[in-house]
Amino acid sequence: MSNSKSNNSILNEKFVLELNAALAMENAGLERLQTRIQETTLPGIKQQLEHHLQETKEHQKRLQQLIIEMGGQATQEKLGLPLPKFPKDMLEMMNNTLTQEELDLKKTEEDLIIENAELGCYHMLIEKAKVAGGQFQAAESVLSLNIQDEAKMRDWIWSNTSKMLRQLQS
């Protein structure tokens, strides 16, 4: 019986660690969103980013609560976001030749990369909660709320890309 309990305790610790990794991702995402809201020049993006900022704050709260309920301590750390690192010459050329609007669209492309990474993270956490069963299944509904928001943001970027490109031409 104690072996089963210690296995469950280890599984709980590992799951809390992964939840904290998701929280660290949201913490970094919040900081990026705040910067993006200040920098964006394309109409419509600012409002969408502000909306997603509020959703991200909710994601943080949900994850923090879940971590505490599972006996863990919520992290304040920030995860490195999966952003492309351009070679120095290429980055310099981009900065020298692209307009502010084109750079903004490039950052929106990076937003899409981040949203897809968040979707992947939440998908894996949900699947792990399903497989672990028991107390971990409670996490599934919380994580599903977060993944729905991330999917909406990803879909918004997908569906508005043509519109943003057309705005650059005018």
N, C-alpha and C positions, 0 to 999 in steps of 0.2 A: 504494500500500500504506500509506504513512504517513497519507494522508487517511482511510482506513478505520480505521486504528488511532486517530487522533485523534477520529474520530466515536464509536468505541467507548469511548474514555476519557471523552468528554463525556457519553455515555449513562450510563456507570458513575457519574460524579460526580452526575448528576441523580438516579439511582436511590438512591444513598447519601443524598442530601439528603432524599428522600422517606421512606426508612427512618428517618432521624433525626427527621423530623416525626412518624412513628408512635411512635418511642421517646419523644419529648417528650410525646405524648399519654398514653402509658403512665405516664410519670413523674408527670404531673399526676393521672392516674387513681389511682395508688398513694397519693398524698397525700390525695385525696378519700376513698378507701376507708378509710384509717386514721381520718380524722375521722368518717366515717359509722359505723364500728364503735363508736366511743366514744359517739356521740350516739343511736344507735338504741334505741328502746323496744319495738318490735314483736317478739314471739317469732318465732324462725325466721330473721329477717332477719340478725341478728348472725352466726349460723353460716354463712349463705350468703355474706355479705360477707367473712368471714374466709377462707372457701374461695377466693373470687374474688381476694382479696388475694394468696394464695399463687400463684394462676395468673398474676396480673399480674407478680409477681416473675419468674416463668418467662418471660413474654413479654419482659420487659426483657432478661433474659439472652440469649434467642434473638436478639433484634434487635441487641444489642450485638455478639454473636459474628458475626452476618451482616455487620454494618457493618465490623467489623475484617477479616473475610475478604475483603471487597471493597475493602480499602485505605483505608477511611475511619476517622474518629475518632468514637466514640459520644458523643452529647451528654448533658449533665446538665440541660439546659434543660427547662422545662415549658411545654407548649402551653396556651392558654386553652381550657377545656372549653366545649362548646356548651350552656350553661345558659340558661334563659329569664331575662330581666331584666324583672321586673315594674315597672310604674309605682309611684312612691313611695307614693301613696295606697293602691293595691291591696295592696302589700306590708305596709304598716302595718296595714291592716284584717285581712289574713291573720294577721299576728303577734298581733293583739289578739283575734281571734275563734276561731282554730283551736286545738284541743287539741294537746298534744305529739305524740300518736299520729297526728293528722291531718297535722301538719307532717312527721312521719316518713314518712307515706305520700306526701306531696307530694315529698319528697326521693327516694323510691323511683321516683316518676314521672320525676324528673330522671335517676336512674340509668338508666332505660330509654332516655331520649334519648341519653345518653352511649354506652350499649352499641350503639345503632343507628348512631351516628356512627363508632364503632370498627369496626363491621362494614363500613360503607361504605368506610372507609379501607383496611382489609385487602383487601376485594374489589378495589378499584382497583389496589392494589399487586400482587396475584396476577395480574390481567389484564395489567398492564404487563410483568410478568416473563414471562408466556406469550408475549406478542407480541414482546418483545425477543429471546427465545430464548437460545441459548448459555449462557453463565455465569449469566445471570439466572434460568434455570429452576431452579437449585439453591435459590433463595430461595422458590420456590413451596411446597415441602413445609414449610419452616419457618413461613411465613406462614399456611399452611393449619392448622397446629396452633393458632396464635393465634386464627384466625377461628372455629375449632370451640369454643374456650373462651368466646369472646364470645357466640356463638350460644346456648350452654348457659345463660349468665347471662341473656341476653335472654329465652329461653324460660322460665326459672325465674320471672322477674318476671311474665311473661304468665300463666303457669299458677297463680301464687299470689296474684294481685291480688284475686280474689273472696274468698279465705280471709282476706286482710289486712283487707278491707272489713268482712267479717262480724265480725272480732275487734273492730273499732271500735264495732260496735253492741252488743256484750255488756258 
